[in-house]
C-alpha cells in the first residue's frame, strides 16, 4: 500500500471518528445557532430602516400629506401619513407607538422620545414646500409651475473605501476572509494538536505505527481534520446565507467568484502550513494538559502574522511591505486574500505566493515529520523540541519490535 493510500485511509478515519463524536456535533450546532442568531436577532431589533409614520392633527394644509410623501421618496424613506381629529387622539397614538412623530397645526412636532433628525428633515421640508406654494399662489404664480420648480431632487449616495478604486464591500470582504481563516486555523489546528496528544496518551498511536509510518500518519490526520473543518465552515456559510436571504437584516458584501476561489485556496494552504506544526508540537507532550503549553509558540507566531498582514494590507495594499507579506509563506494566507479582494495584485503574484507556500509546506512536512517520528512514542515529561530533533533513531512501537529469542532454559537472550 502506497503512502498516499495510507494517508487517505487515516484521513477517512479522522473524518469518521470525529464526525460521530458528541463534542463535534455539539460544536457544529452551537456554531450554526450563533451565526443564525447574529443575523436574525438584529432584524427583529432594528426598526430604523422601516417605514416612518407621521401623524397630522388640528389645522394642517390639505397639500401637506402629499408634500411629506414626496420629501420621503426623495431620500428613499417610506412615509405613511395618519390624520387625527384632535391633539389628544394624536398624542395617544404617539404614546402607543402607532406613529413616530405628531405634527400639530403644521408648526409643532411632538416626539415619543429623542428626535429622529432624518424624519424631522422630511416633515419640515414638506411644511416649507407647502408654505412656499401657498405664498406663491397668493402672489399670483401658477401652482403647477411652482410645483415643478420646487420638486425634490433625488440624491444618490456613493460610499468610498479608504483606498482609491475600492469600495467598502471590497474592504469588508478582505477583513471577513482573513478573520475566518484565522479562526479556522486556530480551531482545527488545535484539533490536530489535541488529537495527537490523545492518541499518544491512550497508546492508540502504537497500534497505528505498527502498520503506518509516522510521517504518513501525521499527514493523514492533518488532511482528515482539514476536510472536516472545511465541510463545517461550508455548512455554516450556507446556513448564514439562507438566514440572510430570509430576514434581509445584513448586507452581504459583493464578492466575485474568483475572490472566493482564491479564499478557498488560501484556506487549504494556510491550514496545511500551520496544522503540520501543531501536529509536530503535539507529539512533544505526553498529557492533554501539556498540549497548549507546547503549542504556545505557534499561537504567538500565528497572531503576529495575522496582525502584521492585516494592518499592513488595510493601510497600504499596494505598498512594498504588503507585497512582501503576501509572498512570505507564514503571512501569505492572511495578506494575499485581502489584496486579491482589493484588486491590488498582478496576475503572477498569487501564483508565486502559492508556489512559495507549497514549497514551505513541503519542507515543513519533512521537518515536522522528523519531530513527530522521534517524539510520538516518548512518554513521561514533556519532550523538548531540541531533543526530539536531535534524536538519531525513533523508538519502535511494541507491536513492530522483533520478538526476543528464548534460550533452552526459558530466559530471553535480551535478559542475558
VOROZA-636743 format. One line per field, with one value per residue (C-alpha): residue in one letter; x, y, z; residue number from 0. Coordinates in pm, 1 decimal. Layout:
N
resn = [A; ...]
u = [X; ...]
v = [Y; ...]
w = [Z; ...]
resi = [NUM; ...]
***
This chain:
416
resn = [X; X; X; X; X; X; X; X; X; X; X; X; X; X; X; X; X; X; X; X; X; X; X; X; X; X; X; X; X; X; X; X; X; X; X; X; X; X; X; X; X; X; X; X; X; X; X; X; X; X; X; X; X; X; X; X; X; X; X; X; X; X; X; X; X; X; X; X; X; X; X; X; X; X; X; X; X; X; X; X; X; X; X; X; X; X; X; X; X; X; X; X; X; X; X; X; X; X; X; X; X; X; X; X; X; X; X; X; X; X; X; X; X; X; X; X; X; X; X; X; X; X; X; X; X; X; X; X; X; X; X; X; X; X; X; X; X; X; X; X; X; X; X; X; X; X; X; X; X; X; X; X; X; X; X; X; X; X; X; X; X; X; X; X; X; X; X; X; X; X; X; X; X; X; X; X; X; X; X; X; X; X; X; X; X; X; X; X; X; X; X; X; X; X; X; X; X; X; X; X; X; X; X; X; X; X; X; X; X; X; X; X; X; X; X; X; X; X; X; X; X; X; X; X; X; X; X; X; X; X; X; X; X; X; X; X; X; X; X; X; X; X; X; X; X; X; X; X; X; X; X; X; X; X; X; X; X; X; X; X; X; X; X; X; X; X; X; X; X; X; X; X; X; X; X; X; X; X; X; X; X; X; X; X; X; X; X; X; X; X; X; X; X; X; X; X; X; X; X; X; X; X; X; X; X; X; X; X; X; X; X; X; X; X; X; X; X; X; X; X; X; X; X; X; X; X; X; X; X; X; X; X; X; X; X; X; X; X; X; X; X; X; X; X; X; X; X; X; X; X; X; X; X; X; X; X; X; X; X; X; X; X; X; X; X; X; X; X; X; X; X; X; X; X; X; X; X; X; X; X; X; X; X; X; X; X; X; X; X; X; X; X; X; X; X; X; X; X; X; X; X; X; X; X; X; X; X; X; X; X; X; X; X; X; X; X]
u = [0.0; 142.3; 195.2; -73.0; -325.4; -232.7; -266.4; -609.2; -723.5; -604.7; -789.9; -1111.9; -1069.9; -1034.9; -1345.5; -1549.8; -1445.1; -1465.1; -1793.5; -1950.4; -1828.7; -2074.7; -1835.7; -1807.5; -2183.0; -2243.9; -1985.0; -2145.6; -2490.5; -2357.9; -2179.4; -2493.8; -2712.1; -2470.8; -2429.1; -2802.8; -2877.7; -2630.0; -2825.9; -3185.3; -3177.8; -3068.3; -3350.0; -3604.5; -3442.5; -3362.6; -3661.6; -3466.4; -3482.2; -3861.9; -4135.6; -4195.8; -4541.4; -4634.9; -4947.6; -5126.6; -5378.0; -5556.1; -5536.5; -5297.7; -5299.4; -5457.4; -5145.3; -4916.0; -4964.1; -4850.5; -4560.4; -4433.8; -4464.6; -4265.4; -3992.4; -3961.0; -3945.4; -3668.7; -3435.8; -3552.6; -3764.4; -4115.8; -4351.5; -4707.5; -4937.3; -5220.1; -5480.9; -5635.5; -5937.2; -5775.7; -5447.7; -5545.7; -5611.9; -5283.6; -5085.1; -5248.1; -5141.1; -4791.2; -4764.6; -4892.1; -4611.3; -4862.5; -4679.6; -4318.0; -4397.2; -4707.0; -4741.0; -4974.6; -5110.2; -4827.1; -4599.4; -4510.3; -4353.8; -4410.8; -4186.1; -4220.0; -3858.1; -3546.4; -3578.4; -3534.4; -3332.7; -3395.5; -3772.0; -3763.3; -3598.0; -3865.2; -4158.3; -4011.8; -3918.6; -4281.5; -4401.8; -4166.3; -4271.9; -4642.3; -4575.4; -4389.1; -4671.8; -4933.3; -4733.2; -4676.2; -5048.1; -5120.4; -4871.7; -5042.8; -4780.2; -4916.7; -4910.1; -4823.3; -4517.3; -4407.8; -4458.0; -4231.4; -3966.6; -3984.2; -3997.5; -3743.1; -3434.3; -3329.4; -2967.5; -2763.8; -2527.0; -2186.3; -1968.7; -1594.2; -1344.6; -1036.0; -827.7; -898.1; -1077.1; -1202.0; -1549.7; -1637.3; -1762.7; -1412.9; -1258.6; -1523.5; -1472.2; -1096.7; -1147.1; -1405.2; -1196.6; -876.4; -1062.8; -1240.5; -909.6; -751.4; -1042.9; -1023.5; -650.2; -684.4; -985.4; -876.4; -506.3; -588.2; -796.4; -484.3; -284.8; -523.7; -583.8; -213.3; -180.1; -490.9; -373.6; -30.1; -156.2; -403.3; -133.2; -352.3; -70.0; 146.0; -105.3; -121.8; 255.6; 284.3; 134.6; 175.9; 488.0; 470.7; 506.4; 217.3; 7.6; 60.1; -22.4; -340.5; -451.6; -398.8; -586.5; -879.7; -937.2; -894.9; -1166.1; -1397.4; -1327.9; -1388.1; -1721.3; -1820.2; -1736.6; -1918.0; -2231.8; -2220.7; -2177.5; -2478.9; -2690.9; -2582.3; -2665.2; -3012.8; -3080.6; -2967.0; -3194.5; -3492.0; -3467.7; -3268.3; -3105.1; -2746.7; -2582.5; -2363.9; -2053.1; -2040.0; -1754.9; -1665.8; -1630.6; -1257.1; -1205.6; -1399.2; -1197.7; -872.1; -1010.6; -1064.5; -712.3; -559.0; -780.2; -628.5; -271.3; -284.4; -439.1; -190.5; 105.3; 11.5; -160.3; 158.8; 339.8; 57.9; 79.0; 455.3; 450.0; 162.6; 389.4; 618.5; 351.3; 253.4; -62.9; -356.4; -287.0; 53.3; -76.9; -139.5; 192.9; 397.2; 193.0; 227.2; 496.9; 275.2; -6.1; 221.0; 354.2; 0.9; -136.8; 170.6; 146.6; -226.0; -194.2; 112.8; -71.2; -398.8; -252.9; -16.5; -264.0; -551.4; -323.7; -142.4; -236.1; -13.3; 294.4; 620.8; 563.3; 218.9; 369.0; 641.8; 399.6; 169.0; 458.9; 614.8; 464.3; 382.2; 186.7; 69.4; -255.3; -362.0; -223.7; -287.4; -668.7; -713.1; -500.6; -688.9; -1023.8; -896.9; -770.9; -413.7; -230.8; -93.8; -165.6; 167.2; 173.9; -85.4; 79.2; 422.7; 281.0; 116.3; 441.3; 640.9; 381.3; 371.5; 750.0; 730.5; 465.2; 683.9; 980.3; 758.4; 627.0; 985.0; 1078.7; 754.0; 764.3; 1108.8; 997.4; 673.5; 852.6; 1110.8; 869.1; 542.4; 636.6; 808.3; 635.3; 690.2; 780.4; 724.4; 996.4; 1194.2; 1190.9; 1569.5; 1581.6; 1316.7; 1501.4; 1845.0; 1718.5; 1909.6; 1650.7; 1283.5; 1167.6; 979.4; 623.8; 589.7; 398.8; 669.4; 960.6; 1109.5; 1029.1; 1310.9; 1491.3; 1440.8; 1710.4; 1652.2; 1644.0; 1349.7; 1547.5; 1534.6; 1854.5; 1781.0; 1772.5; 2117.8]
v = [0.0; 337.5; 621.8; 830.0; 549.8; 510.7; 884.6; 881.2; 595.2; 785.4; 1095.0; 898.3; 752.5; 1103.5; 1225.5; 923.8; 918.4; 1292.6; 1344.7; 1080.2; 1240.0; 1431.9; 1721.2; 1779.3; 1764.9; 1993.3; 2238.8; 2236.0; 2303.4; 2585.2; 2741.7; 2726.6; 2870.4; 3155.2; 3252.0; 3241.7; 3435.1; 3707.7; 3753.4; 3704.9; 3892.5; 4230.5; 4201.2; 4182.6; 4457.7; 4708.5; 4927.7; 5218.6; 5105.0; 5051.0; 5291.6; 5609.0; 5702.5; 6070.3; 6188.3; 6511.1; 6688.7; 7023.7; 7271.1; 7141.1; 7226.6; 6964.2; 6950.1; 6872.6; 6494.4; 6466.2; 6704.1; 6491.7; 6175.2; 6339.7; 6452.3; 6099.4; 5943.3; 6184.2; 6040.4; 5679.0; 5670.2; 5527.5; 5760.6; 5687.1; 5974.3; 5939.9; 6207.2; 6253.9; 6461.0; 6632.6; 6668.1; 6426.1; 6145.1; 6212.7; 6214.7; 5889.7; 5730.0; 5871.7; 5716.6; 5384.1; 5384.4; 5399.5; 5699.7; 5816.5; 6188.7; 6405.0; 6733.8; 6982.1; 7284.3; 7243.8; 7427.7; 7188.9; 6841.6; 6610.3; 6306.7; 5999.5; 6039.5; 6158.3; 6344.9; 6149.0; 6400.9; 6234.7; 6224.1; 6579.9; 6691.4; 6512.3; 6670.7; 7020.9; 7002.5; 6923.4; 7211.5; 7456.7; 7334.6; 7382.7; 7725.6; 7837.4; 7710.2; 7899.8; 8222.3; 8178.6; 8129.1; 8445.4; 8629.3; 8503.6; 8245.4; 7935.4; 7649.0; 7391.2; 7585.9; 7633.8; 7264.8; 7168.1; 7413.9; 7308.4; 6931.6; 6746.3; 6626.7; 6266.1; 6248.7; 5929.1; 5804.0; 5662.3; 5506.2; 5534.4; 5295.8; 5408.3; 5349.7; 5490.5; 5250.0; 5022.8; 5005.7; 4930.0; 4588.6; 4501.9; 4606.8; 4423.7; 4107.8; 4122.9; 4160.4; 3881.0; 3635.4; 3684.7; 3669.8; 3346.8; 3198.3; 3283.7; 3122.1; 2811.6; 2766.6; 2816.9; 2584.8; 2298.5; 2333.4; 2279.1; 1975.4; 1829.7; 1916.8; 1754.3; 1458.1; 1376.0; 1405.4; 1193.7; 911.9; 927.7; 919.2; 637.1; 431.8; 404.7; 551.1; 245.7; 26.0; 263.7; 294.6; -82.2; -50.0; 314.8; 536.2; 825.2; 1090.2; 945.3; 921.8; 1292.0; 1394.2; 1186.0; 1332.3; 1687.6; 1614.0; 1446.0; 1723.1; 1980.8; 1815.1; 1804.7; 2169.0; 2280.9; 2095.8; 2254.3; 2604.5; 2544.5; 2426.0; 2729.1; 2963.4; 2810.8; 2846.0; 3210.2; 3280.6; 3129.2; 3324.0; 3646.5; 3592.2; 3516.6; 3807.7; 4055.3; 4210.2; 4247.5; 4344.0; 4072.9; 4222.6; 4164.3; 3919.6; 3773.7; 3403.1; 3443.8; 3603.9; 3321.8; 3060.0; 3217.2; 3231.8; 2854.7; 2801.8; 3002.0; 2830.3; 2498.4; 2627.1; 2822.3; 2535.1; 2281.2; 2504.7; 2565.3; 2232.7; 2042.0; 2249.7; 2193.0; 1817.6; 1803.7; 2003.3; 1793.6; 1489.1; 1654.4; 1639.7; 1321.0; 1456.9; 1662.1; 1920.2; 1994.0; 2036.2; 2411.4; 2488.7; 2313.3; 2477.5; 2826.0; 2943.1; 2856.9; 3063.5; 3364.7; 3335.4; 3294.0; 3604.3; 3811.2; 3713.3; 3787.8; 4137.4; 4220.2; 4124.6; 4288.1; 4623.5; 4644.0; 4542.6; 4753.0; 5056.5; 5029.0; 4721.9; 4834.8; 4905.9; 4716.4; 4565.5; 4441.8; 4269.1; 4107.9; 3987.8; 3842.6; 3637.5; 3523.6; 3178.8; 3246.3; 3565.6; 3493.3; 3314.8; 3633.6; 3901.7; 3760.9; 3705.2; 4065.2; 4205.4; 3989.7; 4118.2; 4475.5; 4420.0; 4510.3; 4213.7; 4139.6; 3803.2; 3647.0; 3741.2; 3487.1; 3212.4; 3291.9; 3307.3; 2965.3; 2817.8; 2956.0; 2838.7; 2489.1; 2474.3; 2580.5; 2316.3; 2051.2; 2148.0; 2158.6; 1809.9; 1682.9; 1879.9; 1813.6; 1450.5; 1412.2; 1570.9; 1372.0; 1045.2; 1096.6; 1222.8; 1037.0; 735.5; 935.7; 910.8; 1089.4; 1456.6; 1691.1; 1639.3; 1941.3; 2027.4; 2020.5; 1668.6; 1543.2; 1692.9; 1552.2; 1202.2; 968.9; 695.5; 693.3; 431.7; 143.3; 64.4; -251.7; -439.4; -360.5; -482.8; -824.0; -1085.3; -1169.0; -1501.9; -1752.4; -1995.7; -2355.7; -2255.8; -2019.0; -1698.8; -1444.4; -1351.9; -986.4; -1056.3; -1212.3]
w = [0.0; -101.7; 142.5; -29.8; 10.4; 375.9; 437.9; 273.5; 496.4; 803.8; 681.1; 635.0; 983.5; 1129.8; 947.4; 1053.1; 1417.7; 1480.8; 1295.9; 1521.6; 1842.9; 2057.7; 2103.7; 1729.0; 1676.1; 1971.2; 1839.8; 1495.1; 1641.0; 1857.9; 1559.8; 1345.6; 1622.3; 1694.1; 1328.5; 1257.0; 1577.3; 1480.3; 1158.1; 1277.1; 1609.5; 1464.1; 1209.4; 1491.2; 1696.3; 1422.6; 1340.9; 1197.7; 836.4; 817.2; 711.0; 911.8; 1041.0; 1066.8; 1246.7; 1146.5; 1366.5; 1401.0; 1117.0; 850.5; 478.2; 253.9; 34.4; 327.4; 313.7; -49.1; 18.2; 307.8; 97.9; -183.0; 57.8; 196.6; -151.1; -249.4; 17.6; -17.8; 300.5; 302.2; 490.3; 596.0; 696.2; 951.7; 1034.0; 1378.1; 1475.4; 1772.3; 1955.0; 2235.6; 1987.4; 1812.8; 2135.5; 2243.5; 1914.7; 1967.3; 2314.7; 2175.4; 1913.9; 1630.7; 1484.8; 1506.2; 1521.6; 1558.2; 1368.7; 1539.0; 1347.1; 1093.4; 1338.2; 1622.9; 1616.2; 1913.2; 1965.2; 2189.3; 2299.1; 2120.2; 1792.1; 1469.0; 1267.8; 932.6; 984.8; 1116.9; 791.8; 585.3; 771.9; 792.4; 422.7; 340.5; 558.6; 388.4; 42.9; 117.1; 270.5; -42.0; -264.0; -61.4; -76.0; -449.4; -506.2; -309.7; -532.0; -849.3; -951.9; -1125.5; -866.7; -1134.0; -1247.0; -889.2; -809.3; -1099.0; -983.3; -618.4; -680.2; -457.8; -641.2; -559.9; -446.8; -489.0; -219.6; -312.0; -42.0; -95.8; 57.2; 239.8; -74.4; -420.2; -652.2; -369.7; -228.0; 135.1; 13.7; -105.8; 224.1; 428.9; 223.0; 285.0; 661.4; 680.7; 480.3; 678.5; 1011.0; 916.1; 803.8; 1138.2; 1325.2; 1107.3; 1164.3; 1539.5; 1578.7; 1355.6; 1427.3; 1793.2; 1696.3; 1533.3; 1844.4; 2091.3; 1862.8; 1853.1; 2230.8; 2297.9; 2070.8; 2226.8; 2586.6; 2513.6; 2334.5; 2023.8; 1818.8; 1892.2; 1712.8; 1416.5; 1386.5; 1353.9; 1004.7; 902.0; 901.6; 1145.7; 876.4; 677.1; 993.3; 1065.5; 708.0; 710.4; 1042.0; 916.5; 592.5; 767.3; 1020.0; 742.3; 530.5; 829.3; 911.0; 554.1; 549.3; 879.9; 758.8; 427.4; 608.5; 837.4; 540.8; 363.8; 679.3; 715.6; 350.6; 383.5; 704.2; 537.8; 238.8; 465.0; 709.2; 496.1; 802.6; 684.8; 359.6; 211.4; 52.2; -321.2; -373.5; -711.5; -780.6; -840.6; -499.5; -330.9; -518.6; -401.1; -46.0; -54.6; -190.3; 92.7; 348.4; 241.1; 222.2; 548.3; 737.4; 597.7; 686.0; 1048.0; 1119.2; 1039.7; 1300.5; 1551.7; 1495.9; 1536.0; 1859.8; 1990.1; 1978.1; 2233.8; 2506.4; 2687.4; 2851.4; 2724.4; 2995.8; 2839.8; 2484.3; 2494.7; 2658.1; 2389.2; 2112.8; 2260.8; 2013.9; 1716.3; 1862.5; 1906.6; 1551.6; 1415.7; 1586.0; 1496.6; 1129.4; 1120.1; 1266.3; 1059.6; 741.0; 844.9; 946.6; 651.0; 380.4; 517.0; 534.4; 201.0; -6.8; -294.9; -85.1; -80.3; 264.2; 162.5; -139.9; 67.7; 335.0; 70.7; -67.1; 261.7; 340.3; 708.2; 632.0; 276.1; 384.3; 564.7; 332.2; -15.4; 8.2; 121.4; -159.7; -411.6; -280.1; -308.1; -662.3; -566.8; -721.6; -1064.4; -1224.0; -1126.2; -757.5; -632.3; -837.8; -695.6; -342.5; -388.7; -517.3; -224.9; 28.6; -124.5; -101.6; 263.4; 333.5; 170.9; 386.4; 692.8; 619.1; 628.9; 940.9; 1126.2; 1022.6; 1180.0; 1507.8; 1509.0; 1435.1; 1709.0; 1973.5; 1922.7; 2136.4; 2408.4; 2746.2; 3075.2; 3095.3; 2802.9; 2544.9; 2435.1; 2068.2; 2050.1; 2196.2; 1954.1; 1660.6; 1750.1; 1829.8; 1599.7; 1582.0; 1658.8; 1909.8; 1757.4; 1868.2; 2073.6; 1803.4; 1549.4; 1758.0; 1683.9; 1948.0; 2186.6; 2131.7; 2408.3; 2514.4; 2617.9; 2983.5; 2911.1; 2965.0; 2686.0; 2513.7; 2575.8; 2951.8; 2933.9]
resi = [0; 1; 2; 3; 4; 5; 6; 7; 8; 9; 10; 11; 12; 13; 14; 15; 16; 17; 18; 19; 20; 21; 22; 23; 24; 25; 26; 27; 28; 29; 30; 31; 32; 33; 34; 35; 36; 37; 38; 39; 40; 41; 42; 43; 44; 45; 46; 47; 48; 49; 50; 51; 52; 53; 54; 55; 56; 57; 58; 59; 60; 61; 62; 63; 64; 65; 66; 67; 68; 69; 70; 71; 72; 73; 74; 75; 76; 77; 78; 79; 80; 81; 82; 83; 84; 85; 86; 87; 88; 89; 90; 91; 92; 93; 94; 95; 96; 97; 98; 99; 100; 101; 102; 103; 104; 105; 106; 107; 108; 109; 110; 111; 112; 113; 114; 115; 116; 117; 118; 119; 120; 121; 122; 123; 124; 125; 126; 127; 128; 129; 130; 131; 132; 133; 134; 135; 136; 137; 138; 139; 140; 141; 142; 143; 144; 145; 146; 147; 148; 149; 150; 151; 152; 153; 154; 155; 156; 157; 158; 159; 160; 161; 162; 163; 164; 165; 166; 167; 168; 169; 170; 171; 172; 173; 174; 175; 176; 177; 178; 179; 180; 181; 182; 183; 184; 185; 186; 187; 188; 189; 190; 191; 192; 193; 194; 195; 196; 197; 198; 199; 200; 201; 202; 203; 204; 205; 206; 207; 208; 209; 210; 211; 212; 213; 214; 215; 216; 217; 218; 219; 220; 221; 222; 223; 224; 225; 226; 227; 228; 229; 230; 231; 232; 233; 234; 235; 236; 237; 238; 239; 240; 241; 242; 243; 244; 245; 246; 247; 248; 249; 250; 251; 252; 253; 254; 255; 256; 257; 258; 259; 260; 261; 262; 263; 264; 265; 266; 267; 268; 269; 270; 271; 272; 273; 274; 275; 276; 277; 278; 279; 280; 281; 282; 283; 284; 285; 286; 287; 288; 289; 290; 291; 292; 293; 294; 295; 296; 297; 298; 299; 300; 301; 302; 303; 304; 305; 306; 307; 308; 309; 310; 311; 312; 313; 314; 315; 316; 317; 318; 319; 320; 321; 322; 323; 324; 325; 326; 327; 328; 329; 330; 331; 332; 333; 334; 335; 336; 337; 338; 339; 340; 341; 342; 343; 344; 345; 346; 347; 348; 349; 350; 351; 352; 353; 354; 355; 356; 357; 358; 359; 360; 361; 362; 363; 364; 365; 366; 367; 368; 369; 370; 371; 372; 373; 374; 375; 376; 377; 378; 379; 380; 381; 382; 383; 384; 385; 386; 387; 388; 389; 390; 391; 392; 393; 394; 395; 396; 397; 398; 399; 400; 401; 402; 403; 404; 405; 406; 407; 408; 409; 410; 411; 412; 413; 414; 415]
***
